[in-house]
Amino acid sequence: MEWRVPLSDLDYGLEEEEAVLAVVRRRWLTMGAVTQEFEEEFARFIGAKHALAVSNATLALHLANLALGIGPGDEVIVPSLTFVATANSVLYTGAEVRFAEILGPGDLNISPADIEKQITPRTKAIQVVHVGGYACNMPAILDIARRYNLVVIEDCAHAPGAYLNGQHLGTWGEAGCFSFFSNKNLSTGEGGMLVTNRDDVAEKVRLLRSHGMTSLTWDRHKGHAYTYDVVGLGFNYRMDEIRSALGLAQLKKLPAGNARRRLITERYWQSLQDIPGVELPFCDSPAQSSYHIFPMLLPEGLGRISFIDNLRAAGVQTSIHYPPVHKFSYYQQRYPGLSLPVTEAVAGREVTLPLYPGMTDEQVEIVIAAVRAALDKKRSTPLASQT
Ligand SMILES: Cc1ncc(COP(=O)(O)O)c(C=O)c1O
Protein backbone atom coordinates (compact mmCIF):
# COMPACT_ATOMS: atom_id res chain seq x y z
CA MET A 1 0.00 0.00 0.00
CA GLU A 2 1.20 3.52 -0.84
CA TRP A 3 0.97 5.52 2.40
CA ARG A 4 0.53 9.29 2.32
CA VAL A 5 2.33 9.19 5.66
CA PRO A 6 4.25 6.01 6.54
CA LEU A 7 4.98 5.15 10.17
CA SER A 8 8.71 5.74 9.71
CA ASP A 9 11.22 6.30 6.94
CA LEU A 10 14.99 6.08 6.63
CA ASP A 11 17.07 9.25 6.73
CA TYR A 12 19.36 7.91 3.98
CA GLY A 13 21.11 9.75 1.17
CA LEU A 14 24.40 10.10 -0.70
CA GLU A 15 26.42 9.92 2.54
CA GLU A 16 25.27 6.35 3.15
CA GLU A 17 25.79 5.33 -0.50
CA GLU A 18 29.34 6.68 -0.46
CA ALA A 19 30.11 5.06 2.89
CA VAL A 20 29.14 1.63 1.56
CA LEU A 21 31.05 2.13 -1.70
CA ALA A 22 34.19 3.09 0.21
CA VAL A 23 34.06 -0.19 2.17
CA VAL A 24 33.47 -2.24 -0.96
CA ARG A 25 36.42 -0.53 -2.65
CA ARG A 26 38.66 -1.08 0.39
CA ARG A 27 38.00 -4.84 0.10
CA TRP A 28 37.67 -5.69 3.80
CA LEU A 29 34.15 -6.64 4.89
CA THR A 30 34.27 -8.36 8.29
CA MET A 31 34.77 -6.53 11.59
CA GLY A 32 37.86 -4.30 11.21
CA ALA A 33 39.00 -0.68 11.08
CA VAL A 34 35.61 0.87 10.17
CA THR A 35 33.86 -0.98 12.99
CA GLN A 36 36.58 0.18 15.37
CA GLU A 37 36.06 3.77 14.24
CA PHE A 38 32.27 3.42 14.64
CA GLU A 39 32.78 2.09 18.17
CA GLU A 40 35.12 4.95 19.08
CA GLU A 41 32.80 7.60 17.65
CA PHE A 42 29.75 6.07 19.32
CA ALA A 43 31.52 5.85 22.69
CA ARG A 44 32.55 9.51 22.38
CA PHE A 45 29.03 10.56 21.40
CA ILE A 46 27.39 8.69 24.29
CA GLY A 47 30.10 9.57 26.80
CA ALA A 48 30.87 5.93 27.63
CA LYS A 49 34.29 4.38 28.17
CA HIS A 50 33.62 1.41 25.87
CA ALA A 51 31.32 0.75 22.91
CA LEU A 52 31.18 -2.69 21.31
CA ALA A 53 29.39 -3.20 18.00
CA VAL A 54 27.28 -6.35 17.68
CA SER A 55 24.81 -7.88 15.22
CA ASN A 56 21.69 -6.41 16.87
CA ALA A 57 20.35 -5.10 20.19
CA THR A 58 18.78 -8.43 21.18
CA LEU A 59 22.26 -9.94 21.24
CA ALA A 60 23.74 -6.88 22.95
CA LEU A 61 21.23 -7.49 25.76
CA HIS A 62 22.08 -11.19 25.81
CA LEU A 63 25.80 -10.40 26.13
CA ALA A 64 25.16 -7.75 28.80
CA ASN A 65 23.33 -10.31 30.91
CA LEU A 66 26.03 -12.94 30.40
CA ALA A 67 28.89 -10.54 31.09
CA LEU A 68 27.18 -9.51 34.34
CA GLY A 69 26.99 -13.14 35.43
CA ILE A 70 23.22 -13.68 34.95
CA GLY A 71 22.39 -17.37 34.51
CA PRO A 72 20.25 -20.30 35.63
CA GLY A 73 18.59 -19.77 39.02
CA ASP A 74 18.64 -15.98 38.68
CA GLU A 75 15.77 -13.57 38.08
CA VAL A 76 15.84 -10.31 36.14
CA ILE A 77 13.10 -7.70 36.49
CA VAL A 78 11.84 -6.34 33.14
CA PRO A 79 8.82 -4.36 31.95
CA SER A 80 6.15 -6.17 29.94
CA LEU A 81 5.35 -3.08 27.82
CA THR A 82 8.30 -3.59 25.50
CA PHE A 83 9.43 -5.51 22.46
CA VAL A 84 9.68 -9.22 23.22
CA ALA A 85 13.48 -9.18 22.73
CA THR A 86 13.92 -7.43 26.09
CA ALA A 87 12.57 -10.46 27.94
CA ASN A 88 13.90 -13.08 25.51
CA SER A 89 17.46 -11.86 26.03
CA VAL A 90 17.19 -12.81 29.71
CA LEU A 91 15.69 -16.25 29.04
CA TYR A 92 18.58 -17.10 26.66
CA THR A 93 20.89 -17.08 29.70
CA GLY A 94 18.81 -19.67 31.59
CA ALA A 95 17.57 -17.01 34.04
CA GLU A 96 13.86 -16.13 34.49
CA VAL A 97 12.14 -12.78 34.09
CA ARG A 98 9.82 -11.09 36.54
CA PHE A 99 7.57 -8.53 34.90
CA ALA A 100 7.05 -5.18 36.61
CA GLU A 101 4.25 -2.71 35.96
CA ILE A 102 4.62 0.56 34.10
CA LEU A 103 3.95 3.89 35.84
CA GLY A 104 0.69 4.66 34.03
CA PRO A 105 -0.90 6.58 31.13
CA GLY A 106 1.37 9.61 31.57
CA ASP A 107 4.62 7.59 31.64
CA LEU A 108 4.89 4.21 29.91
CA ASN A 109 8.20 3.33 31.61
CA ILE A 110 8.76 0.75 34.31
CA SER A 111 7.56 1.68 37.81
CA PRO A 112 10.36 1.88 40.43
CA ALA A 113 7.83 1.05 43.17
CA ASP A 114 6.74 -2.10 41.35
CA ILE A 115 10.37 -3.07 40.65
CA GLU A 116 10.90 -3.10 44.41
CA LYS A 117 7.80 -5.29 44.90
CA GLN A 118 9.09 -7.86 42.40
CA ILE A 119 12.45 -8.38 44.14
CA THR A 120 13.04 -11.90 45.51
CA PRO A 121 16.17 -13.58 46.91
CA ARG A 122 16.89 -14.73 43.33
CA THR A 123 16.81 -11.27 41.75
CA LYS A 124 20.16 -10.28 40.24
CA ALA A 125 19.35 -7.49 37.79
CA ILE A 126 16.90 -4.87 36.60
CA GLN A 127 16.65 -4.46 32.83
CA VAL A 128 14.90 -1.19 32.05
CA VAL A 129 13.58 0.08 28.70
CA HIS A 130 13.50 3.79 27.89
CA VAL A 131 10.24 3.63 25.94
CA GLY A 132 10.21 5.98 22.96
CA GLY A 133 13.58 7.35 24.12
CA TYR A 134 12.02 8.90 27.27
CA ALA A 135 14.15 8.22 30.32
CA CYS A 136 13.08 5.85 33.07
CA ASN A 137 13.44 7.24 36.58
CA MET A 138 17.10 6.22 36.74
CA PRO A 139 17.97 7.89 40.08
CA ALA A 140 15.18 5.89 41.80
CA ILE A 141 16.08 2.67 39.95
CA LEU A 142 19.79 2.98 40.77
CA ASP A 143 18.89 3.62 44.39
CA ILE A 144 16.89 0.36 44.50
CA ALA A 145 19.76 -1.46 42.77
CA ARG A 146 22.23 -0.16 45.35
CA ARG A 147 20.01 -1.14 48.28
CA TYR A 148 19.42 -4.69 47.02
CA ASN A 149 22.84 -5.19 45.39
CA LEU A 150 21.47 -5.57 41.86
CA VAL A 151 22.97 -4.63 38.50
CA VAL A 152 21.12 -2.44 35.99
CA ILE A 153 21.01 -2.98 32.22
CA GLU A 154 19.47 -0.29 30.00
CA ASP A 155 17.60 -1.35 26.86
CA CYS A 156 18.31 1.79 24.82
CA ALA A 157 16.89 0.47 21.54
CA HIS A 158 14.79 3.65 21.29
CA ALA A 159 17.19 6.03 22.97
CA PRO A 160 20.35 7.02 21.04
CA GLY A 161 21.08 10.66 21.82
CA ALA A 162 18.62 10.88 24.74
CA TYR A 163 19.61 12.32 28.10
CA LEU A 164 18.43 12.55 31.66
CA ASN A 165 19.87 15.31 33.87
CA GLY A 166 22.53 15.96 31.22
CA GLN A 167 23.75 12.34 31.22
CA HIS A 168 23.27 10.10 28.17
CA LEU A 169 20.90 7.17 28.54
CA GLY A 170 22.93 3.98 28.35
CA THR A 171 25.54 5.26 30.81
CA TRP A 172 23.41 5.12 33.96
CA GLY A 173 23.52 1.37 34.49
CA GLU A 174 26.22 -1.28 34.08
CA ALA A 175 25.55 -1.55 30.33
CA GLY A 176 23.42 0.17 27.68
CA CYS A 177 22.22 -1.66 24.56
CA PHE A 178 21.29 0.19 21.36
CA SER A 179 19.49 -1.07 18.24
CA PHE A 180 20.23 -0.06 14.66
CA PHE A 181 17.25 -1.93 13.16
CA SER A 182 15.85 -0.22 10.08
CA ASN A 183 13.10 1.76 11.87
CA LYS A 184 15.42 3.12 14.57
CA ASN A 185 16.78 6.70 14.94
CA LEU A 186 20.20 5.44 13.81
CA SER A 187 19.74 2.68 11.28
CA THR A 188 22.07 0.16 9.64
CA GLY A 189 19.39 -2.40 8.71
CA GLU A 190 20.40 -4.78 11.46
CA GLY A 191 22.98 -3.89 14.09
CA GLY A 192 23.52 -2.96 17.70
CA MET A 193 25.96 -1.46 20.19
CA LEU A 194 26.70 -2.23 23.82
CA VAL A 195 28.19 0.59 25.87
CA THR A 196 29.69 0.28 29.32
CA ASN A 197 32.03 2.10 31.66
CA ARG A 198 33.19 -1.17 33.22
CA ASP A 199 36.45 -2.62 31.86
CA ASP A 200 35.55 -6.16 33.01
CA VAL A 201 32.17 -6.09 31.22
CA ALA A 202 33.77 -4.73 28.02
CA GLU A 203 36.43 -7.45 28.10
CA LYS A 204 33.87 -10.24 28.55
CA VAL A 205 31.63 -8.88 25.80
CA ARG A 206 34.60 -8.56 23.44
CA LEU A 207 35.38 -12.26 23.92
CA LEU A 208 31.79 -13.52 23.90
CA ARG A 209 30.79 -11.73 20.68
CA SER A 210 33.51 -13.55 18.74
CA HIS A 211 33.61 -17.22 19.81
CA GLY A 212 35.62 -16.55 22.98
CA MET A 213 38.67 -16.05 20.75
CA THR A 214 41.61 -13.98 21.94
CA SER A 215 42.31 -12.45 18.51
CA LEU A 216 40.29 -11.57 15.40
CA THR A 217 40.89 -12.32 11.71
CA TRP A 218 41.50 -8.56 11.43
CA ASP A 219 44.27 -8.66 14.06
CA ARG A 220 45.97 -11.47 12.17
CA HIS A 221 45.53 -9.66 8.83
CA LYS A 222 47.23 -6.61 10.34
CA GLY A 223 50.07 -8.82 11.58
CA HIS A 224 49.26 -8.16 15.25
CA ALA A 225 48.65 -11.84 16.03
CA TYR A 226 49.60 -15.23 14.54
CA THR A 227 47.17 -17.52 16.31
CA TYR A 228 44.48 -17.46 18.97
CA ASP A 229 43.18 -19.27 21.99
CA VAL A 230 39.52 -19.88 22.87
CA VAL A 231 39.02 -18.97 26.52
CA GLY A 232 35.25 -19.30 26.86
CA LEU A 233 32.08 -20.44 25.11
CA GLY A 234 31.39 -17.52 22.80
CA PHE A 235 29.17 -16.71 19.84
CA ASN A 236 29.37 -15.01 16.48
CA TYR A 237 27.53 -11.77 17.32
CA ARG A 238 29.84 -9.51 15.31
CA MET A 239 29.08 -6.40 13.25
CA ASP A 240 30.53 -6.00 9.72
CA GLU A 241 32.26 -3.12 7.96
CA ILE A 242 29.40 -2.21 5.61
CA ARG A 243 26.97 -1.70 8.45
CA SER A 244 29.57 0.10 10.56
CA ALA A 245 30.15 2.52 7.67
CA LEU A 246 26.40 3.12 7.51
CA GLY A 247 26.43 3.60 11.28
CA LEU A 248 29.16 6.27 11.07
CA ALA A 249 27.21 8.17 8.41
CA GLN A 250 24.00 7.88 10.43
CA LEU A 251 25.66 8.94 13.70
CA LYS A 252 26.54 12.30 12.10
CA LYS A 253 22.85 12.84 11.28
CA LEU A 254 21.49 11.73 14.64
CA PRO A 255 21.42 15.07 16.54
CA ALA A 256 19.63 16.87 13.70
CA GLY A 257 17.27 13.91 13.21
CA ASN A 258 16.37 13.86 16.91
CA ALA A 259 15.84 17.64 16.87
CA ARG A 260 13.39 17.33 13.96
CA ARG A 261 11.60 14.47 15.75
CA ARG A 262 11.24 16.74 18.77
CA LEU A 263 9.58 19.51 16.74
CA ILE A 264 7.10 17.06 15.24
CA THR A 265 6.39 15.57 18.68
CA GLU A 266 5.73 19.04 20.14
CA ARG A 267 3.35 19.85 17.29
CA TYR A 268 1.45 16.60 17.94
CA TRP A 269 1.26 17.35 21.69
CA GLN A 270 0.07 20.88 21.04
CA SER A 271 -2.65 19.89 18.58
CA LEU A 272 -3.97 16.71 20.20
CA GLN A 273 -3.94 17.64 23.89
CA ASP A 274 -7.43 19.17 23.94
CA ILE A 275 -9.23 16.07 22.62
CA PRO A 276 -11.45 14.73 25.42
CA GLY A 277 -10.28 11.36 26.73
CA VAL A 278 -7.06 11.29 24.71
CA GLU A 279 -3.88 11.02 26.80
CA LEU A 280 -0.42 11.85 25.52
CA PRO A 281 2.26 9.87 27.39
CA PHE A 282 5.52 11.61 28.30
CA CYS A 283 4.27 15.12 27.45
CA ASP A 284 5.47 16.19 30.94
CA SER A 285 8.78 14.26 30.77
CA PRO A 286 11.66 16.37 32.09
CA ALA A 287 14.24 14.35 30.12
CA GLN A 288 15.59 15.13 26.68
CA SER A 289 14.22 12.27 24.62
CA SER A 290 15.37 10.88 21.28
CA TYR A 291 11.67 11.03 20.31
CA HIS A 292 11.79 7.61 18.67
CA ILE A 293 8.03 7.04 18.52
CA PHE A 294 4.88 9.05 19.19
CA PRO A 295 2.48 7.07 21.40
CA MET A 296 -1.03 8.33 22.07
CA LEU A 297 -3.74 6.73 24.21
CA LEU A 298 -7.27 6.62 22.85
CA PRO A 299 -10.21 7.50 25.08
CA GLU A 300 -11.18 4.55 27.29
CA GLY A 301 -13.69 2.23 25.66
CA LEU A 302 -13.09 3.56 22.16
CA GLY A 303 -12.47 0.82 19.58
CA ARG A 304 -8.87 0.81 18.48
CA ILE A 305 -9.12 -1.31 15.35
CA SER A 306 -11.66 0.88 13.59
CA PHE A 307 -9.68 3.99 14.64
CA ILE A 308 -6.59 2.47 12.99
CA ASP A 309 -8.68 1.52 9.93
CA ASN A 310 -9.91 5.10 9.62
CA LEU A 311 -6.33 6.37 9.65
CA ARG A 312 -5.36 3.73 7.13
CA ALA A 313 -8.18 4.91 4.84
CA ALA A 314 -6.69 8.43 5.11
CA GLY A 315 -3.30 7.01 4.05
CA VAL A 316 -1.76 7.22 7.52
CA GLN A 317 0.15 4.21 8.83
CA THR A 318 0.09 3.51 12.56
CA SER A 319 1.40 0.85 14.90
CA ILE A 320 0.96 -0.44 18.45
CA HIS A 321 3.71 -0.23 21.10
CA TYR A 322 3.35 -2.80 22.48
CA PRO A 323 1.22 -5.88 22.90
CA PRO A 324 2.41 -6.71 26.46
CA VAL A 325 4.98 -9.51 26.49
CA HIS A 326 3.31 -11.45 29.33
CA LYS A 327 0.16 -11.84 27.17
CA PHE A 328 1.95 -13.69 24.33
CA SER A 329 1.16 -17.44 24.23
CA TYR A 330 4.75 -18.45 24.93
CA TYR A 331 5.00 -16.22 27.99
CA GLN A 332 1.53 -17.19 29.24
CA GLN A 333 2.60 -20.84 29.15
CA ARG A 334 5.83 -20.00 30.95
CA TYR A 335 4.27 -17.69 33.56
CA PRO A 336 0.60 -18.76 33.77
CA GLY A 337 -2.04 -16.51 35.30
CA LEU A 338 0.15 -13.42 35.38
CA SER A 339 -1.79 -10.16 35.39
CA LEU A 340 -0.45 -6.60 35.12
CA PRO A 341 -3.57 -4.41 35.20
CA VAL A 342 -1.91 -1.02 34.62
CA THR A 343 0.18 -2.31 31.69
CA GLU A 344 -2.80 -4.11 30.15
CA ALA A 345 -5.16 -1.12 30.46
CA VAL A 346 -2.67 1.31 28.92
CA ALA A 347 -1.47 -1.09 26.20
CA GLY A 348 -5.07 -1.64 25.07
CA ARG A 349 -5.50 2.08 24.33
CA GLU A 350 -2.14 2.78 22.67
CA VAL A 351 -1.69 3.81 19.03
CA THR A 352 1.63 5.02 17.59
CA LEU A 353 1.54 7.85 15.03
CA PRO A 354 4.08 8.43 12.23
CA LEU A 355 7.35 10.08 13.28
CA TYR A 356 10.59 10.41 11.32
CA PRO A 357 12.96 13.28 10.49
CA GLY A 358 11.96 13.49 6.82
CA MET A 359 8.28 14.00 7.66
CA THR A 360 7.10 17.29 6.15
CA ASP A 361 4.99 19.82 8.07
CA GLU A 362 2.22 19.02 5.61
CA GLN A 363 2.38 15.31 6.48
CA VAL A 364 2.22 16.16 10.20
CA GLU A 365 -0.97 18.14 9.56
CA ILE A 366 -2.43 15.26 7.50
CA VAL A 367 -1.93 12.96 10.52
CA ILE A 368 -3.45 15.45 12.98
CA ALA A 369 -6.50 15.99 10.76
CA ALA A 370 -6.92 12.23 10.26
CA VAL A 371 -6.74 11.58 14.03
CA ARG A 372 -9.32 14.29 14.75
CA ALA A 373 -11.64 13.06 12.00
CA ALA A 374 -11.36 9.44 13.15
CA LEU A 375 -12.15 10.41 16.75
CA ASP A 376 -15.11 12.58 15.71
CA LYS A 377 -16.45 9.68 13.67
CA LYS A 378 -15.98 7.25 16.57
CA ARG A 379 -17.76 9.59 18.98
CA SER A 380 -20.83 9.63 16.78
CA THR A 381 -20.89 5.77 16.75
CA PRO A 382 -22.51 4.04 19.75
CA LEU A 383 -19.85 2.34 21.93
CA ALA A 384 -21.53 -1.09 21.69
CA SER A 385 -21.04 -1.21 17.92
CA GLN A 386 -17.36 -0.22 18.04
CA THR A 387 -14.46 -2.61 17.51
C1 LIG B 1 12.67 -1.97 23.14
C2 LIG B 1 13.44 -2.86 22.20
N1 LIG B 1 14.34 -3.72 22.71
C3 LIG B 1 15.06 -4.53 21.91
C4 LIG B 1 14.90 -4.52 20.54
C5 LIG B 1 15.67 -5.47 19.71
O1 LIG B 1 16.50 -4.80 18.78
P1 LIG B 1 17.13 -5.56 17.55
O2 LIG B 1 16.10 -5.65 16.49
O3 LIG B 1 18.28 -4.67 17.14
O4 LIG B 1 17.59 -6.89 18.01
C6 LIG B 1 13.96 -3.65 19.96
C7 LIG B 1 13.76 -3.64 18.51
O5 LIG B 1 12.78 -3.23 17.97
C8 LIG B 1 13.21 -2.80 20.82
O6 LIG B 1 12.30 -1.95 20.32
PDBQT file of the ligand as one rigid body, heavy atoms in Angstrom, charges set to zero:
ROOT
HETATM    1  C1  LIG A 401      12.671  -1.970  23.142  1.00  0.00    +0.000 C 
HETATM    2  C2  LIG A 401      13.436  -2.864  22.200  1.00  0.00    +0.000 A 
HETATM    3  N1  LIG A 401      14.344  -3.720  22.710  1.00  0.00    +0.000 NA
HETATM    4  C3  LIG A 401      15.059  -4.527  21.909  1.00  0.00    +0.000 A 
HETATM    5  C4  LIG A 401      14.896  -4.520  20.544  1.00  0.00    +0.000 A 
HETATM    6  C5  LIG A 401      15.674  -5.472  19.706  1.00  0.00    +0.000 C 
HETATM    7  O1  LIG A 401      16.496  -4.797  18.779  1.00  0.00    +0.000 OA
HETATM    8  P1  LIG A 401      17.127  -5.558  17.546  1.00  0.00    +0.000 P 
HETATM    9  O2  LIG A 401      16.095  -5.653  16.493  1.00  0.00    +0.000 OA
HETATM   10  O3  LIG A 401      18.280  -4.674  17.137  1.00  0.00    +0.000 OA
HETATM   11  O4  LIG A 401      17.589  -6.885  18.010  1.00  0.00    +0.000 OA
HETATM   12  C6  LIG A 401      13.960  -3.653  19.964  1.00  0.00    +0.000 A 
HETATM   13  C7  LIG A 401      13.762  -3.637  18.514  1.00  0.00    +0.000 C 
HETATM   14  O5  LIG A 401      12.782  -3.229  17.971  1.00  0.00    +0.000 OA
HETATM   15  C8  LIG A 401      13.215  -2.800  20.819  1.00  0.00    +0.000 A 
HETATM   16  O6  LIG A 401      12.299  -1.946  20.317  1.00  0.00    +0.000 OA
ENDROOT
TORSDOF 0
